[in-house]
Amino acid sequence: MNTIKKEAIDIIAKLPDDASIEDIMYKLYVLDKVKKGQEDIKSGNFVTSDELRKEIELW
């Protein structure tokens, strides 16, 4: 299993040499959100697509 530091380094290494600090920050932001989403799924903290459709119909 990769550590978050290793994953961040790998993501940054794949960016082009002329990547801006904003590009790097965005990629790390996305990595963070994906990790948090995966943790939520593992803990059962999510809404099914059917539940979401029903909720949207109430809007």
Contact map, one row per residue, 1 for C-alpha under 8 A:
11100000000000000000000000000000000000000000000000000000000
11110110000000000000000000000000000000000000000000000000000
11111110000000000000000000000000000000000000000000000000000
01111111000000000000000000000000000000000000000000000000000
00111111100000000000000000000000000000000000000000000000000
01111111110000000000000000000000000000000000000000000000000
01111111111000000000000000000000000000000000000000000000000
00011111111100000000000000010010000000000000000000000000000
00001111111110000000000000000000000000000000000000000000000
00000111111111000000000000000000000000000000000000000000000
00000011111111100000000000110000000000000000000000000000000
00000001111111100000000100100000000000000000000000000000000
00000000111111110000000000000000000000000000000000000000000
00000000011111110000000000000000000000000000000000000000000
00000000001111111010000100000000000000000000000000000000000
00000000000011111110000000000000000000000000000000000000000
00000000000000111110000000000000000000000000000000000000000
00000000000000011111000000000000000000000000000000000000000
00000000000000111111101100000000000000000000000000000000000
00000000000000000111111100000000000000000000000000000000000
00000000000000000011111110000000000000000000000000000000000
00000000000000000001111111000000000000000000000000000000000
00000000000000000011111111100000000000000000000000000000000
00000000000100100011111111110000000000000000000000000000000
00000000000000000000111111111000000000000000000000000000000
00000000000000000000011111111100000000000000000000000000000
00000000001100000000001111111110000000000000000000000000000
00000001001000000000000111111111000000000000000000000000000
00000000000000000000000011111111100000000000000000000000000
00000000000000000000000001111111110000000000000000000000000
00000001000000000000000000111111111000000000000000000000000
00000000000000000000000000011111111100000000000000000000000
00000000000000000000000000001111111110000000000000000000000
00000000000000000000000000000111111111000000000000000000000
00000000000000000000000000000011111111100000000000000000000
00000000000000000000000000000001111111110000000000000000000
00000000000000000000000000000000111111111000000000000000000
00000000000000000000000000000000011111111100000000000000000
00000000000000000000000000000000001111111110000000000000000
00000000000000000000000000000000000111111111110000000000000
00000000000000000000000000000000000011111111110000000000000
00000000000000000000000000000000000001111111100000000000000
00000000000000000000000000000000000000111111100000000000000
00000000000000000000000000000000000000011111110000000000000
00000000000000000000000000000000000000011111111000000000000
00000000000000000000000000000000000000011001111100000000000
00000000000000000000000000000000000000000000111110110000000
00000000000000000000000000000000000000000000011111110000000
00000000000000000000000000000000000000000000001111111000000
00000000000000000000000000000000000000000000000111111100000
00000000000000000000000000000000000000000000001111111110000
00000000000000000000000000000000000000000000001111111111000
00000000000000000000000000000000000000000000000011111111100
00000000000000000000000000000000000000000000000001111111110
00000000000000000000000000000000000000000000000000111111111
00000000000000000000000000000000000000000000000000011111111
00000000000000000000000000000000000000000000000000001111111
00000000000000000000000000000000000000000000000000000111111
00000000000000000000000000000000000000000000000000000011111
